């Protein structure tokens, strides 16, 4: 009888472990499927920054112009690594958001908004980048694409980076409203 109880406990434990593994596998498969289909999740952002009405394309905080240029270039380079030349089709969001480079991007965006760029259209673009980062962290690959395009367009204009202009920034383009619609959950995937 004692042996039967030991076997029963072992089998119960084994079944519990298998159920946990099965539920984790189901979650990861659904997450990856969402990424592959580029389906936006229900978008939830922490609304901590407000957009302003500005005439100027870009204004810098005192003595910050050089730092802003460097941070825009550095983070555009990083986002190119994640999204360029078909890389975005292979990206695993849950892996990149755990990396130090992703945390550095977050810190740099915060710095650019709070200490680097003064009230201007470019500041609004960086606020959008902040929100697209949040949505990317929820598993939305398209948000990563838009995050890259914001930095790309800023780098093209601010640092004279040579490349296609996506025209998605408020400072240097006309399509920023489509990004705003996407953030509100009303946008179309590109």
BAKEKOL-141471 format. One record per residue (C-alpha): residue number from 1; residue in one letter; x, y, z. Coordinates in steps of 0.02 Angstrom, whole numbers, plus 32768, in hexadecimal, padded with zeros to 4 digits. Each point is the difference from the previous one (the first is absolute). Example, Ala and Ser with C-alpha at 12.3 -4.5 7.8 and 13.67 -1.06 7.14 Angstrom:
# BAKEKOL-141471
{pos=1, code=A, xx=8267, yy=7F1F, zz=8186}
{pos=2, code=S, xx=8045, yy=80AC, zz=7FDF}
***
This chain:
# BAKEKOL-141471
{pos=1, code=X, xx=8000, yy=8000, zz=8000}
{pos=2, code=X, xx=808F, yy=8077, zz=802B}
{pos=3, code=X, xx=804D, yy=7FE3, zz=7F54}
{pos=4, code=X, xx=7F5A, yy=802B, zz=7FAC}
{pos=5, code=X, xx=7FF8, yy=80A7, zz=805E}
{pos=6, code=X, xx=80B3, yy=802A, zz=7FCD}
{pos=7, code=X, xx=7FD9, yy=7FD9, zz=7F4A}
{pos=8, code=X, xx=7F5F, yy=8067, zz=800B}
{pos=9, code=X, xx=805E, yy=8098, zz=8046}
{pos=10, code=X, xx=8087, yy=7FEF, zz=7F7A}
{pos=11, code=X, xx=7F7F, yy=7FF5, zz=7F76}
{pos=12, code=X, xx=7FA0, yy=8095, zz=8045}
{pos=13, code=X, xx=809E, yy=8066, zz=8005}
{pos=14, code=X, xx=802E, yy=7FCA, zz=7F50}
{pos=15, code=X, xx=7F53, yy=802F, zz=7FBD}
{pos=16, code=X, xx=800C, yy=80AB, zz=8055}
{pos=17, code=X, xx=80AA, yy=8020, zz=7FB1}
{pos=18, code=X, xx=7FC1, yy=7FCB, zz=7F55}
{pos=19, code=X, xx=7F6A, yy=8075, zz=8010}
{pos=20, code=X, xx=8073, yy=8092, zz=802A}
{pos=21, code=X, xx=8070, yy=7FD8, zz=7F6C}
{pos=22, code=X, xx=7F6A, yy=7FF0, zz=7F8C}
{pos=23, code=X, xx=7FB8, yy=80A7, zz=8036}
{pos=24, code=X, xx=80A9, yy=8058, zz=7FEE}
{pos=25, code=X, xx=8017, yy=7FB3, zz=7F53}
{pos=26, code=X, xx=7F52, yy=8038, zz=7FCC}
{pos=27, code=X, xx=8024, yy=80B1, zz=803C}
{pos=28, code=X, xx=80A7, yy=800A, zz=7FA4}
{pos=29, code=X, xx=7FB6, yy=7FB9, zz=7F60}
{pos=30, code=X, xx=7F72, yy=807E, zz=8005}
{pos=31, code=X, xx=807D, yy=808C, zz=8021}
{pos=32, code=X, xx=806C, yy=7FCC, zz=7F6C}
{pos=33, code=X, xx=7F67, yy=7FEC, zz=7F91}
{pos=34, code=X, xx=7FCA, yy=80B0, zz=802C}
{pos=35, code=X, xx=80AE, yy=803E, zz=7FD2}
{pos=36, code=X, xx=8004, yy=7FA3, zz=7F5B}
{pos=37, code=X, xx=7F54, yy=803F, zz=7FCF}
{pos=38, code=X, xx=8031, yy=80AC, zz=8040}
{pos=39, code=X, xx=7F5D, yy=800E, zz=805C}
{pos=40, code=X, xx=8000, yy=8092, zz=8077}
{pos=41, code=X, xx=7FD2, yy=7FD2, zz=80B1}
{pos=42, code=X, xx=7F84, yy=8066, zz=805F}
{pos=43, code=X, xx=8069, yy=809B, zz=800D}
{pos=44, code=X, xx=8022, yy=8040, zz=80AF}
{pos=45, code=X, xx=8076, yy=8091, zz=801B}
{pos=46, code=X, xx=802B, yy=8061, zz=809C}
{pos=47, code=X, xx=7FD5, yy=80B1, zz=7FCD}
{pos=48, code=X, xx=8088, yy=805F, zz=805D}
{pos=49, code=X, xx=8030, yy=807E, zz=7F7A}
{pos=50, code=X, xx=7F91, yy=807F, zz=7FAA}
{pos=51, code=X, xx=8010, yy=8038, zz=7F4D}
{pos=52, code=X, xx=8018, yy=80BA, zz=7FE6}
{pos=53, code=X, xx=7FD3, yy=8078, zz=7F75}
{pos=54, code=X, xx=80A2, yy=803E, zz=7FB3}
{pos=55, code=X, xx=8036, yy=805F, zz=7F66}
{pos=56, code=X, xx=80B9, yy=7FD3, zz=8008}
{pos=57, code=X, xx=803D, yy=7F5B, zz=7FB9}
{pos=58, code=X, xx=8084, yy=7FE8, zz=8086}
{pos=59, code=X, xx=8041, yy=8062, zz=8094}
{pos=60, code=X, xx=8088, yy=7FC6, zz=8077}
{pos=61, code=X, xx=8014, yy=8016, zz=80BB}
{pos=62, code=X, xx=8097, yy=8069, zz=802C}
{pos=63, code=X, xx=80A4, yy=7FAE, zz=7FC8}
{pos=64, code=X, xx=7FA7, yy=7F60, zz=7FCB}
{pos=65, code=X, xx=8007, yy=8007, zz=7F42}
{pos=66, code=X, xx=8099, yy=7F8F, zz=7FF0}
{pos=67, code=X, xx=7FBD, yy=7F81, zz=807C}
{pos=68, code=X, xx=7F58, yy=7FFB, zz=7FA7}
{pos=69, code=X, xx=8055, yy=7FE0, zz=7F59}
{pos=70, code=X, xx=8069, yy=7F72, zz=804B}
{pos=71, code=X, xx=7F6C, yy=7FAC, zz=8056}
{pos=72, code=X, xx=7F93, yy=8008, zz=7F65}
{pos=73, code=X, xx=808B, yy=7FB4, zz=7F98}
{pos=74, code=X, xx=802A, yy=7F78, zz=807F}
{pos=75, code=X, xx=7F4C, yy=7FC9, zz=8017}
{pos=76, code=X, xx=7FDB, yy=8005, zz=7F46}
{pos=77, code=X, xx=8095, yy=7F8C, zz=7FE7}
{pos=78, code=X, xx=7FBC, yy=7F8A, zz=8085}
{pos=79, code=X, xx=7F52, yy=8002, zz=7FB6}
{pos=80, code=X, xx=804A, yy=7FDE, zz=7F53}
{pos=81, code=X, xx=804F, yy=7F62, zz=8049}
{pos=82, code=X, xx=7F56, yy=7FC8, zz=803F}
{pos=83, code=X, xx=7F97, yy=802D, zz=7F69}
{pos=84, code=X, xx=806E, yy=8014, zz=7F67}
{pos=85, code=X, xx=8012, yy=7F8C, zz=7F6B}
{pos=86, code=X, xx=7F74, yy=7F8B, zz=8034}
{pos=87, code=X, xx=803A, yy=7FEF, zz=80B5}
{pos=88, code=X, xx=7F57, yy=803B, zz=803E}
{pos=89, code=X, xx=7FB1, yy=7F61, zz=7FBD}
{pos=90, code=X, xx=806F, yy=7F99, zz=8074}
{pos=91, code=X, xx=7FFE, yy=8070, zz=809A}
{pos=92, code=X, xx=7FC3, yy=7FB5, zz=80A3}
{pos=93, code=X, xx=7FBB, yy=808F, zz=8067}
{pos=94, code=X, xx=8007, yy=7FA3, zz=80A6}
{pos=95, code=X, xx=80BB, yy=7FE8, zz=7FE6}
{pos=96, code=X, xx=8030, yy=80AF, zz=7FCA}
{pos=97, code=X, xx=7FA0, yy=8059, zz=808A}
{pos=98, code=X, xx=8069, yy=7FA2, zz=8080}
{pos=99, code=X, xx=80A4, yy=803B, zz=7FB4}
{pos=100, code=X, xx=806C, yy=808F, zz=8043}
{pos=101, code=X, xx=7FFA, yy=8057, zz=7F57}
{pos=102, code=X, xx=7F43, yy=800C, zz=800C}
{pos=103, code=X, xx=800D, yy=804B, zz=80AD}
{pos=104, code=X, xx=8081, yy=807C, zz=7FBD}
{pos=105, code=X, xx=7F85, yy=8031, zz=7F77}
{pos=106, code=X, xx=7F7B, yy=8020, zz=8084}
{pos=107, code=X, xx=8078, yy=8069, zz=8068}
{pos=108, code=X, xx=8039, yy=8062, zz=7F68}
{pos=109, code=X, xx=7F4E, yy=8026, zz=7FCA}
{pos=110, code=X, xx=7FD7, yy=803D, zz=80AF}
{pos=111, code=X, xx=809E, yy=806B, zz=8001}
{pos=112, code=X, xx=7FD9, yy=8048, zz=7F54}
{pos=113, code=X, xx=7F4E, yy=802F, zz=8035}
{pos=114, code=X, xx=802A, yy=8044, zz=80AC}
{pos=115, code=X, xx=80AE, yy=804B, zz=7FEC}
{pos=116, code=X, xx=8038, yy=8001, zz=7F4B}
{pos=117, code=X, xx=7F78, yy=8047, zz=7F90}
{pos=118, code=X, xx=7F9E, yy=809B, zz=8030}
{pos=119, code=X, xx=7F4C, yy=8025, zz=7FD0}
{pos=120, code=X, xx=7FF6, yy=7FDB, zz=7F46}
{pos=121, code=X, xx=7FB2, yy=7F89, zz=7F84}
{pos=122, code=X, xx=8096, yy=7F8B, zz=8015}
{pos=123, code=X, xx=7FD7, yy=7FF2, zz=80BA}
{pos=124, code=X, xx=7F51, yy=7FC4, zz=7FCE}
{pos=125, code=X, xx=8053, yy=7F7F, zz=7F8E}
{pos=126, code=X, xx=8069, yy=7FC1, zz=8091}
{pos=127, code=X, xx=7F64, yy=7FF3, zz=806B}
{pos=128, code=X, xx=7FB4, yy=7F93, zz=7F76}
{pos=129, code=X, xx=809F, yy=7F98, zz=8002}
{pos=130, code=X, xx=7FEA, yy=7FE9, zz=80BC}
{pos=131, code=X, xx=7F4E, yy=7FC2, zz=7FE7}
{pos=132, code=X, xx=8031, yy=7F8D, zz=7F70}
{pos=133, code=X, xx=8083, yy=7FB4, zz=8072}
{pos=134, code=X, xx=7F79, yy=7FD9, zz=8080}
{pos=135, code=X, xx=7F92, yy=7FAE, zz=7F7D}
{pos=136, code=X, xx=8093, yy=7F9E, zz=7FB9}
{pos=137, code=X, xx=801E, yy=7FBB, zz=80AE}
{pos=138, code=X, xx=7F4E, yy=7FBB, zz=7FF9}
{pos=139, code=X, xx=8031, yy=7F97, zz=7F69}
{pos=140, code=X, xx=7FD2, yy=806F, zz=7F6D}
{pos=141, code=X, xx=8082, yy=7FF2, zz=7F76}
{pos=142, code=X, xx=7FB4, yy=808E, zz=7F9A}
{pos=143, code=X, xx=8022, yy=8076, zz=8091}
{pos=144, code=X, xx=80B7, yy=7FD1, zz=7FF5}
{pos=145, code=X, xx=7FFA, yy=802A, zz=7F47}
{pos=146, code=X, xx=7FB4, yy=80AB, zz=8024}
{pos=147, code=X, xx=807B, yy=8020, zz=808D}
{pos=148, code=X, xx=808E, yy=7FE0, zz=7F85}
{pos=149, code=X, xx=7FB2, yy=8072, zz=7F7D}
{pos=150, code=X, xx=7FF4, yy=8091, zz=807C}
{pos=151, code=X, xx=80B8, yy=7FF1, zz=802C}
{pos=152, code=X, xx=802D, yy=7FE6, zz=7F49}
{pos=153, code=X, xx=7FA8, yy=809E, zz=7FC7}
{pos=154, code=X, xx=8049, yy=8066, zz=808F}
{pos=155, code=X, xx=80AE, yy=7FBE, zz=7FD7}
{pos=156, code=X, xx=7FE9, yy=8029, zz=7F47}
{pos=157, code=X, xx=7FD6, yy=80B5, zz=8025}
{pos=158, code=X, xx=8064, yy=8024, zz=809E}
{pos=159, code=X, xx=80A0, yy=7FA3, zz=7FD6}
{pos=160, code=X, xx=7FED, yy=7FFF, zz=7F43}
{pos=161, code=X, xx=7FFE, yy=7F42, zz=7FFF}
{pos=162, code=X, xx=7FED, yy=7FC2, zz=7F4F}
{pos=163, code=X, xx=7F69, yy=7F94, zz=7FE4}
{pos=164, code=X, xx=7F4A, yy=7FF7, zz=7FD2}
{pos=165, code=X, xx=7F91, yy=807B, zz=805A}
{pos=166, code=X, xx=7F64, yy=7FAC, zz=8048}
{pos=167, code=X, xx=7FAC, yy=80A9, zz=801D}
{pos=168, code=X, xx=7FB5, yy=7FC8, zz=80A7}
{pos=169, code=X, xx=803E, yy=8088, zz=8075}
{pos=170, code=X, xx=7FA2, yy=809C, zz=8030}
{pos=171, code=X, xx=80A1, yy=8064, zz=7FF2}
{pos=172, code=X, xx=8031, yy=7FC9, zz=7F51}
{pos=173, code=X, xx=7F6C, yy=7FA6, zz=7FB4}
{pos=174, code=X, xx=7F47, yy=7FFA, zz=7FE9}
{pos=175, code=X, xx=7FCD, yy=7F51, zz=8036}
{pos=176, code=X, xx=800E, yy=8010, zz=80BE}
{pos=177, code=X, xx=7F43, yy=8001, zz=8011}
{pos=178, code=X, xx=7FF8, yy=7F4E, zz=7FBC}
{pos=179, code=X, xx=8077, yy=7FCE, zz=808C}
{pos=180, code=X, xx=7F8F, yy=8055, zz=807F}
{pos=181, code=X, xx=7F6C, yy=7F9E, zz=7FBA}
{pos=182, code=X, xx=8061, yy=7F5F, zz=8010}
{pos=183, code=X, xx=802A, yy=8027, zz=80B5}
{pos=184, code=X, xx=7F48, yy=801E, zz=8022}
{pos=185, code=X, xx=7FDB, yy=7F55, zz=7FB4}
{pos=186, code=X, xx=7FAF, yy=8045, zz=7F65}
{pos=187, code=X, xx=8091, yy=7FF5, zz=7F88}
{pos=188, code=X, xx=8029, yy=7F8C, zz=7F73}
{pos=189, code=X, xx=8096, yy=7F8F, zz=7FF8}
{pos=190, code=X, xx=807D, yy=802E, zz=7F79}
***
